[in-house]
Each structure stands twice: as structure tokens, then as C-alpha cells.
Amino acid sequence: MSNPSTPAPPAMPAAPVPGAQFPQPPAKSFIATWLFAWLLGVFGVDRFYLGKVGTGILKLVTFGGLGIWVLVDLIMVLVGATRDKLGRPLEGYDKHRVIAWIVTGVVIVLGIAMGAVNGGSGGNDAVDVPAVEQSDTTTDESEQPAEPTEEAPAEEPAVTAASWANEEWGEFAPVEQSGTGDTLITLPEGATGGIVTATHNGERNFAISVLDASNETTGELLVNTIGTYSGMTAWGVNAFGEGARLQVTADGAWTITISPMGSAPAVAQSGTGDAVFLYDGGAAALTATHDGERNFAILEETSEAFNMGLLVNEIGTYSGTVPLSAGPSVITVTADGNWTLAIE
């Protein structure tokens, strides 16, 4: 028989309910996923947002599968087939899907209409002018043409790729610096883009990246190589933010020259390594070759809002022909070997 004065043993805590101590994160937003897939899909931002880091990185390095992956993911979001990393549907799809479809459709239709208008206006260079009968009055050959008046103003000079580039990214006096090892270089005030010509004679990693005023990356890694380097790259093209300074990582001596975008040369027929060019011609076919071992990419930046611009993105040797948009435009070449460019 138990002693009544003996205290009862303490009660055992209840067994934890599986999954109750680790609540799931909230579901991902349909609106955010739709905007990321539409506006930043080429960089894989939509997949990073959904927690799919692996495919996000793959989408980033392939520039959205050259645009095809971007289109597929956007359609998947709009039809409600996209799920987050945990397999859950997007929050707010039923509420906002109609407006998302409408906005997407309107922008696409406007883009097609603007392209048709631009194409139509480009084909009207030749205009039939009715014949004018000659009058019996004679003109004094000594008379000089009348000076331009408000009724007949002088023609404005044609826009060139150089003037367009300086208007787009800003014009400034070139900046030249040299040194050894890691450093920061302030970008020209008031400019949003330009050319960076660099050399390096070290043996280890040499990298140049662009930082904003808060020292956050703008997503631009201009140079990232091992050992010696000599090439020309462009900053301010497809950036996530406005650049304020360059971060240089080096183990040897380097030289860096920062120039206006409008100072880039015309497209060359051949060369080696990274390069930046200006293009003034019309829509054409670009035939390119490359004999290097690492990444070979050609990007064309125009003033068109919906122009993807990525013409070539391959690893190693390359030989092919791609469509080139009408200028004015900036063409950047990323290469580690010899390349050729032929425009027809």
C-alpha cells in the first residue's frame, strides 16, 4: 500500500505533434511572380523568388534560355500552373488573373503596333511626286537660295550612333587610372553608362564589377578572368541600378580607362577578347565566329523598349548567323579567343 505522503511523479509532457513546431512559410504572391517573370525573367528572378534556386541560376546564366524559357514561365504563371518550391499554388491567382492577362495582352499588342508603325514608316522613303510644269518665266542665275525661315527651317543633322549613345548614357571627359591590387574607382558624375578599357598582368583572379551609391552590386560583372587581361567592356547596359563606382579585384598591375559610350569605334571585322562597338546601319544578318574555350556572347543594346538584345551566348567555338536590329545601337562582344563579325 502506497504512502499518502509520498508526492506524485511529475506529469510527462505531451508528445510533439509532427510538423507543428515548424510552420510553413506563407505562400508566394501571384502578382509578384507575374511581374518578376515578365520584367526580370531573363535573370531568373521569378524562380529565385519561388525558392527554386537551382533553376534560377540556370535561367540566369542562359539569359532566360535565350528568351524561350522566359516566355514559357510567363505563360505558366498566367494560366495558374506555376507552383512554389513546396508545390503550393500562388496566392491571389483567382483574384488578379484577369487583370494580369489584360495588362500583358495590351502591352504585347502595343509593342506589335509600334513595330508595325516603325516598319511602315521605314518603307516610305520613296514618295511619288507629281510632275510640275515649267513656267515660261526665266530665273536669274545670279540669284542665291533664300536663307532658311520659320516657314522652311533648315534640316536637323541626322542622329548618329555616337550622338545617340552620348545622349542615352551621358558625355564626360575620359578618366584614366592605374595601380596594383584591389581598389575602388569612382565613375564620372552624371553619367549612367560608358566604356571601361582595362589591362592586367597578374597571375590570379582579375575582376571588375559595378557598385551603386550604397556599395550594392548593380548586377554588372564587367570582367572576371584569371591572369593577364586586355579588353573593352560597357557599364550601364541592362543594369539593376545606377553605377557609382567600380570595384577592382587584382593581384598584379592594372590600367583602367573610363570613356563615354559614344567614343566606341564602329563594328570591326575581327578581333580578340572583349570589345564594344557602335552600329549605325539598318536591320541585317550578323555572321560571327569564335575560336576560344570559354563564354562567347554578343549583345546589341538599342533604344527599343522590348528588344531582348542577346544575339549569341555559347561556350567555346562558335560559327553562325543571327538577326541584327537596326541602329543606332551598342554592340558588346564577350570572348576569350579570336572572333570575326560580318554584317550583310
ChimeraX attribute file (.defattr): number of C-alpha atoms within 10 A of each C-alpha:
attribute: neighborCount
match mode: 1-to-1
recipient: residues
	/A:1	3
	/A:2	5
	/A:3	6
	/A:4	7
	/A:5	6
	/A:6	7
	/A:7	7
	/A:8	7
	/A:9	6
	/A:10	6
	/A:11	6
	/A:12	6
	/A:13	6
	/A:14	6
	/A:15	6
	/A:16	8
	/A:17	7
	/A:18	7
	/A:19	8
	/A:20	8
	/A:21	8
	/A:22	7
	/A:23	7
	/A:24	9
	/A:25	7
	/A:26	8
	/A:27	17
	/A:28	19
	/A:29	16
	/A:30	24
	/A:31	19
	/A:32	15
	/A:33	26
	/A:34	25
	/A:35	17
	/A:36	20
	/A:37	28
	/A:38	19
	/A:39	13
	/A:40	17
	/A:41	26
	/A:42	25
	/A:43	23
	/A:44	28
	/A:45	23
	/A:46	27
	/A:47	24
	/A:48	20
	/A:49	18
	/A:50	21
	/A:51	15
	/A:52	16
	/A:53	16
	/A:54	11
	/A:55	13
	/A:56	21
	/A:57	17
	/A:58	15
	/A:59	24
	/A:60	18
	/A:61	15
	/A:62	16
	/A:63	20
	/A:64	23
	/A:65	19
	/A:66	18
	/A:67	16
	/A:68	11
	/A:69	18
	/A:70	23
	/A:71	16
	/A:72	13
	/A:73	21
	/A:74	21
	/A:75	17
	/A:76	15
	/A:77	24
	/A:78	21
	/A:79	11
	/A:80	14
	/A:81	11
	/A:82	20
	/A:83	17
	/A:84	18
	/A:85	16
	/A:86	12
	/A:87	10
	/A:88	12
	/A:89	18
	/A:90	22
	/A:91	17
	/A:92	13
	/A:93	18
	/A:94	10
	/A:95	11
	/A:96	13
	/A:97	17
	/A:98	11
	/A:99	10
	/A:100	18
	/A:101	13
	/A:102	11
	/A:103	11
	/A:104	15
	/A:105	12
	/A:106	12
	/A:107	12
	/A:108	13
	/A:109	12
	/A:110	11
	/A:111	15
	/A:112	12
	/A:113	12
	/A:114	13
	/A:115	14
	/A:116	12
	/A:117	11
	/A:118	11
	/A:119	11
	/A:120	11
	/A:121	10
	/A:122	11
	/A:123	9
	/A:124	8
	/A:125	8
	/A:126	7
	/A:127	7
	/A:128	6
	/A:129	6
	/A:130	6
	/A:131	6
	/A:132	6
	/A:133	6
	/A:134	7
	/A:135	6
	/A:136	6
	/A:137	6
	/A:138	7
	/A:139	7
	/A:140	7
	/A:141	6
	/A:142	6
	/A:143	7
	/A:144	7
	/A:145	6
	/A:146	7
	/A:147	8
	/A:148	10
	/A:149	8
	/A:150	6
	/A:151	6
	/A:152	9
	/A:153	9
	/A:154	10
	/A:155	7
	/A:156	6
	/A:157	6
	/A:158	7
	/A:159	11
	/A:160	16
	/A:161	24
	/A:162	22
	/A:163	16
	/A:164	20
	/A:165	25
	/A:166	19
	/A:167	13
	/A:168	16
	/A:169	19
	/A:170	19
	/A:171	21
	/A:172	16
	/A:173	9
	/A:174	14
	/A:175	15
	/A:176	13
	/A:177	11
	/A:178	12
	/A:179	13
	/A:180	16
	/A:181	14
	/A:182	16
	/A:183	12
	/A:184	14
	/A:185	15
	/A:186	14
	/A:187	20
	/A:188	21
	/A:189	11
	/A:190	11
	/A:191	20
	/A:192	22
	/A:193	25
	/A:194	27
	/A:195	22
	/A:196	25
	/A:197	18
	/A:198	21
	/A:199	17
	/A:200	26
	/A:201	18
	/A:202	18
	/A:203	14
	/A:204	14
	/A:205	16
	/A:206	24
	/A:207	19
	/A:208	23
	/A:209	20
	/A:210	27
	/A:211	23
	/A:212	17
	/A:213	12
	/A:214	9
	/A:215	13
	/A:216	12
	/A:217	21
	/A:218	19
	/A:219	17
	/A:220	20
	/A:221	16
	/A:222	17
	/A:223	22
	/A:224	13
	/A:225	15
	/A:226	15
	/A:227	15
	/A:228	16
	/A:229	20
	/A:230	17
	/A:231	19
	/A:232	23
	/A:233	22
	/A:234	25
	/A:235	24
	/A:236	20
	/A:237	16
	/A:238	12
	/A:239	15
	/A:240	13
	/A:241	17
	/A:242	17
	/A:243	28
	/A:244	22
	/A:245	20
	/A:246	24
	/A:247	18
	/A:248	20
	/A:249	20
	/A:250	24
	/A:251	17
	/A:252	18
	/A:253	15
	/A:254	23
	/A:255	15
	/A:256	20
	/A:257	15
	/A:258	24
	/A:259	21
	/A:260	24
	/A:261	32
	/A:262	23
	/A:263	19
	/A:264	22
	/A:265	14
	/A:266	15
	/A:267	18
	/A:268	15
	/A:269	11
	/A:270	13
	/A:271	15
	/A:272	18
	/A:273	19
	/A:274	26
	/A:275	24
	/A:276	26
	/A:277	23
	/A:278	26
	/A:279	23
	/A:280	16
	/A:281	15
	/A:282	13
	/A:283	13
	/A:284	14
	/A:285	14
	/A:286	16
	/A:287	16
	/A:288	19
	/A:289	18
	/A:290	27
	/A:291	17
	/A:292	18
	/A:293	14
	/A:294	15
	/A:295	16
	/A:296	24
	/A:297	18
	/A:298	19
	/A:299	20
	/A:300	25
	/A:301	21
	/A:302	21
	/A:303	13
	/A:304	13
	/A:305	8
	/A:306	11
	/A:307	11
	/A:308	16
	/A:309	20
	/A:310	16
	/A:311	17
	/A:312	20
	/A:313	18
	/A:314	15
	/A:315	14
	/A:316	15
	/A:317	16
	/A:318	17
	/A:319	11
	/A:320	10
	/A:321	15
	/A:322	13
	/A:323	12
	/A:324	22
	/A:325	21
	/A:326	14
	/A:327	21
	/A:328	22
	/A:329	25
	/A:330	28
	/A:331	24
	/A:332	22
	/A:333	24
	/A:334	24
	/A:335	25
	/A:336	20
	/A:337	19
	/A:338	15
	/A:339	24
	/A:340	15
	/A:341	16
	/A:342	14
	/A:343	17
	/A:344	9
